[in-house]
Amino acid sequence: MSTETQIETQPEKSAIIVKKIDFKMISFTLAGKDYGVDIMKVKEIRKANQFTHVPNTPVYVRGVDNLRGDIIPIIDLRMMFNLPAERRDADALENIIILRVGEIILGIIVDTIDRVVGINKDSIQPPHPIFGDINVKYISGVVEYEGKLYIILDVERIFSQENEERTTQKPAKTTEAAPTPKFELTQKPEELNYQFFTETLATFANFHVSSLNEDWVKNRAREWERLRKDSKLEVQLTNEKDAQEFLAPFYSDFNDRLWDLDTAKSWFSSIDLGQQGQILVWNPGCGRGVETYSLAVLIKTLYPGRPFKIWANDKDLLSISNAPSLALPKEQVPPEYLSFMVETRSGYQFNSEIKSHILFEFHDILHLNPYDNLQLIVVRDVLSFLSKQDQERLLEEFYEKLRPGGYLILAKNEKLGHDRKGFIDYSKDQLSLYKKKE
């Protein structure tokens, strides 16, 4: 019996002190102390029990487990290093880290699995016997992070040597009627592991897989696996560059550039903002304001003479500070926008009439949002970069803040799903559009 789990990742503190993050590790505990193992050696994490016992194996080998058709050994790291382990019920699930050591795949049982920690390699100190209960030759270094001292294990040395010792042992005596089962540390060729794959997206790109985007992620993962295998490249995401390359097709059309107005008008052909009264719009995560200005010009074009207000906010202080004076080179301005802009020394800026409809604010969407009775919320390429809990909470908040008949526009590849009550799906090929039921 087994279940898969996720590690809750936490943002690095590099926003405050800029440091190079060039080493990531999975952190876990053994006998009350904090340990880490290079994330590049980790295939996935999971919970499991009821392992199949194998005779004539070391006492710390709890047995073997079936990992989607591959039979892998499960090693109790606490017993291997003679560390105390808390008592568990017979049917309790063990915390397991699946490691890839050379050609070998195996699972290690630990007390608890904490999170992914990113550090600078230069901060790792040489090992010393006083740092742990484990032989210093199995420790690659120690590092302090957020008040905790982590002992980094050298799994290559631990398990390559342990495997060599096993293969040099004399075989146990057996009879022809009852041969000793052969204990092999082998597996089939590596296949994409979706669970660990989602963890690395969160680690390297702060992208959180949820019901909002999992259909796109699964389809992209199949495509990614095929492309990478054809190119004889590693399938799993191993760094930030891989994660960004994977996510490149996710982003909505005209991301961080002015919308093509003809395309945008086709999007809005399913949107009816009424014939009178002020149009109230909220555009969270607006960045430097390019999308917000596109919205303003589109509404001005579709509803000439109608008063409207767009609240645009972002937590990037530099971007939101520069948004009111955004200037673009002429080659980045479609001709249909020129009548709404003025030429300045720094480039083309939107005129005062367009700017009068927009209020740019420094604001974090996770804090109190004072907007209400909205007719339109445009939040593209934002939600998937928040935790799953925050995604769900904000979707509920969007529903509450929209007036009956109001519209919600999400990222192109974010979908509410058929079980989301209160919304009618008006999505098109290039637009995720939902209307609050009246």
JOZILIN-V713733 format. One record per backbone hydrogen bond with DSSP energy under -1.0 kcal/mol. CO is the residue of the C=O (numbers start at 0). NH is the residue of the N-H. Records with the same first field share a line. If there is no record, write none. Layout:
BEGIN
CO->NH / NH
END
This chain:
BEGIN
0->48
2->46
12->15 / 16
22->118
23->38
24->116
25->36
26->113
27->34
28->110
29->32
32->29
33->150
34->27
35->152
36->25
37->40
38->41
40->99
43->97
45->95
46->2
47->93
51->63
57->60
59->75
62->73
63->51
64->71
66->69
69->66
71->64
72->106
73->61
74->108
75->79
76->80
77->82
78->81
88->91
93->47
94->109
95->45
96->107
97->42 / 43
98->105
100->103
103->100
105->98
106->74
107->96
108->76
111->28
114->26
116->24
118->21 / 22
119->122
120->123
124->141
127->130
128->131
134->137
135->138
137->153
140->151
141->124
142->149
144->147
147->144
149->142
150->35
151->139 / 140
152->154
153->157
154->158
155->159
156->160
157->161
158->162
159->163
160->164
161->165
162->166
163->167
192->196
193->197
194->198
195->199
196->200
197->201
198->202
199->203
200->204 / 206
209->212 / 213
211->414
212->216
213->217
214->218
215->219
216->220
217->221
218->222
219->223
220->224
221->225
222->226
223->227
224->228
225->229
226->230
227->232
228->231
238->242
239->243
240->244
241->245
242->246
246->249
253->256
259->263
260->264
261->265
262->266
263->267
266->269
267->270
278->308
279->374 / 375
280->310
281->377
282->312
285->288
288->292
289->293
290->294
291->295
292->296
293->297
294->298
295->299
296->300
297->301
298->302
302->305
306->278
308->280
309->358
310->282
311->360
312->284 / 285
313->362
314->316
315->319
316->320
317->321
318->322
321->324
322->325
327->347
328->331
329->332
333->336
334->337
336->339
337->340
339->350
341->348
346->343
347->327
348->341
350->354
351->355
353->356
354->357
356->309
358->311
360->313
363->366
373->402
374->406
375->281
376->408
381->384
382->385
383->207
386->390
387->391
388->392
389->393
390->394
391->395
392->396
393->397
394->398
395->399
396->400
397->401
400->373
402->405
405->435
406->376
407->433
408->378
410->413
416->419
421->436
423->434
430->427
431->409
432->425
433->407
434->423
435->404
END
